Amino acid sequence: MQSNTGSLVCVGPGMTLGAHMPLRCRSHIENADVVFTNCHPLMEQWVSTMNKDTRSLQPLYAEGKDRRDTYREMVAAMMAEVTSGKRVCGVFYGHPGVFAQVPHTAIAQAKQAGFRAHMEPGISAEDCLYADMGIDPGAYGSQHFETTQFMMFSRNIDTTAYLFLWQVGLAGDLSITKKSTSVAQRKILTELLIDDYGYPPEHRVALYECPVVITDKTRIEWLPLNTLHEAALSLITTLVIPPCKRLIKNEKILNKLNSLSSDKEATS
């Protein structure tokens, strides 16, 4: 029978091993009845030292297997322990709510079934990127997309703001089975950015990768946009495209705002 004493919390250990884990995240891991992990192998080994019943979800992946099937199996594995009445903790690389479908789905299912479930934030690749590259997303604005989704749908892209494309190493993977895609698929992305969205071919873009081990180097590699498809890309590569056009003032709105300020001063 279902026992509502079960619970689920999904936490994020951050991006870099041993450097980013919040205290609340560690507490949930240590006090859980069972811990499920979906992280870098080194991160999973470290987490296993905090709880003797730590189980990796990584074996559910397989070459040529649809990742959606893998995600369903991950959710099912966690929910089986929740429904048996256990306190379950899911540990997902970086931030558990950022580019991680399983935590969102599992928490929603647990809540719908009447169990306590919530998410604890962690330091994400986005947080590290801003710090490592010295980017303030509020300076010009920012737009974030998963790369293949960006390619599949028409978007209104603002080229006066930053554009961040995540999982660029999987650009154009419609099968949802690959760990990397071909030069031909990535070239379609390059052409899309240049031909459809108006970025100059020679516009300088960056490839960013956050280190898992603190002794590793952060990757920040600048290159012309028209050579992107030839670059070495991995599952953790993020494409950073700076603005290629200047911000244009909205004189109509500025006049209205200035008029309000003038009226206020006149009546004060």
QUIVEN-V976837 format. One record per residue. PHI is phi as a letter, one per 40 degrees, with the letter a starting at -180 (none if undefined). PSI is psi in degrees with one decimal (NA if undefined). D_LAST is the distance of its C-alpha to the last C-alpha in whole Angstrom. Layout:
# QUIVEN-V976837
phi: {PHI/PHI}
psi: {PSI/PSI}
d_last: {D_LAST/D_LAST}
This chain:
# QUIVEN-V976837
phi: {none/c/b/c/c/c/a/b/b/b/b/b/c/g/c/b/d/g/b/b/c/c/c/c/c/c/c/c/c/c/c/c/c/a/b/b/b/a/b/c/d/c/c/c/c/c/c/c/c/c/a/c/b/b/b/c/c/d/c/c/c/a/c/g/c/c/c/c/c/c/c/c/c/c/c/c/c/c/c/c/c/c/c/c/g/c/c/b/b/b/b/b/d/g/b/c/b/b/f/a/c/c/d/c/c/c/c/c/c/c/c/c/c/g/c/c/a/a/b/b/c/b/c/c/c/c/d/c/d/d/c/c/c/g/b/b/c/c/c/b/g/a/b/b/a/c/c/c/c/d/c/c/b/c/b/c/c/c/c/c/b/c/b/b/b/c/f/c/c/b/d/g/c/c/c/f/b/c/b/a/b/c/c/c/c/c/c/c/c/d/c/c/c/c/c/c/b/g/c/c/d/c/d/c/b/b/b/b/a/c/c/c/b/c/c/c/c/c/c/b/b/c/a/c/d/c/b/d/c/c/c/c/b/b/c/b/c/b/c/b/b/c/d/b/b/c/c/b/c/c/c/c/c/c/c/c/c/c/c/c/c/c/c/c/c/c/c/c}
psi: {148.5/134.6/121.4/8.4/-15.0/157.0/163.6/132.2/133.1/126.5/163.5/123.8/3.2/-175.4/-39.3/127.6/123.4/-5.9/-23.1/-8.3/121.7/156.2/-38.0/-38.1/-47.8/-39.6/-42.8/-39.4/-48.1/-30.1/1.5/155.5/-34.7/140.4/129.3/136.6/144.2/76.8/-176.1/143.3/-39.2/-39.0/-41.0/-38.5/-41.1/-44.6/-36.3/-19.1/-11.6/-17.5/126.0/-23.4/73.1/127.1/125.3/138.0/-5.6/-36.3/-13.5/-18.0/150.6/147.5/128.1/-0.9/134.9/122.8/-24.9/-35.6/-41.8/-43.7/-40.4/-39.1/-36.5/-45.6/-44.3/-40.2/-43.6/-42.5/-30.2/-38.4/-35.2/-47.6/-19.1/-1.1/10.9/154.7/112.7/136.3/125.0/127.5/116.9/128.6/131.2/-119.3/127.2/-11.6/3.1/115.1/44.5/100.5/-36.6/-48.7/-42.9/-44.7/-44.7/-42.6/-41.8/-43.4/-43.0/-44.5/-41.7/-32.1/0.8/13.2/156.4/130.8/137.8/175.4/141.2/130.2/158.6/171.1/123.2/170.9/-32.6/-43.8/-45.4/-38.6/-47.4/-42.1/-46.9/-35.5/-1.7/37.5/129.8/111.0/-14.8/-9.7/-45.4/-7.9/160.0/150.5/130.3/132.8/147.0/135.0/-48.7/-39.4/-39.9/-37.8/-29.3/-26.6/148.3/133.5/155.3/94.1/133.1/107.6/3.0/-3.6/167.6/144.8/123.8/121.9/115.4/151.8/45.4/-21.3/-15.9/18.5/122.9/11.3/95.1/-17.3/-20.2/39.0/-14.0/159.5/-9.3/161.1/175.1/166.1/-37.6/-40.9/-38.9/-30.1/-33.3/-38.4/-45.9/-45.9/-36.9/-46.9/-37.9/-51.2/-40.3/-34.1/-3.5/16.4/135.2/142.3/-35.3/4.1/132.2/125.1/166.2/145.7/123.9/137.0/128.6/134.0/143.4/-40.5/136.0/-21.9/-11.9/158.9/142.5/136.0/118.2/97.7/118.5/140.5/158.9/142.4/-38.8/-1.1/4.7/-45.5/-15.3/-8.4/158.0/119.2/148.4/-177.6/-22.9/7.5/133.7/135.5/125.7/118.1/108.3/164.3/144.6/-2.0/155.7/151.0/140.2/126.2/140.8/89.7/-34.5/-47.0/-40.1/-40.6/-40.4/-44.3/-41.8/-35.8/-40.5/-42.0/-40.8/-41.4/-40.1/-41.0/-36.2/-29.9/-6.4/NA}
d_last: {70/66/65/61/62/61/58/56/54/53/52/52/54/52/53/55/58/57/54/51/52/50/51/50/52/55/55/56/58/60/60/61/64/65/62/62/61/61/60/62/65/64/61/63/66/63/62/66/66/63/65/69/68/66/67/66/65/66/70/68/68/70/71/71/69/66/63/62/66/65/62/63/66/63/61/65/66/63/63/66/66/62/64/67/65/64/61/60/58/58/57/56/55/52/49/51/49/48/51/53/54/56/54/52/55/56/53/53/57/57/54/55/58/57/57/54/53/50/49/48/46/48/47/48/49/45/44/47/46/43/44/47/46/42/40/37/37/33/33/34/35/38/41/44/47/51/53/55/53/51/54/55/51/49/46/43/43/40/41/38/38/41/44/46/49/51/55/55/59/59/58/60/62/62/65/63/66/66/65/64/64/66/65/65/63/60/61/59/56/56/57/54/51/52/54/51/48/48/48/50/54/54/50/50/50/51/53/52/54/53/56/58/60/58/60/60/58/55/55/53/55/53/55/55/54/57/59/58/61/63/61/62/60/61/59/56/55/52/51/48/47/44/41/43/40/37/34/32/29/27/26/25/23/21/20/19/17/15/14/12/11/10/9/6/5/6/4/0}
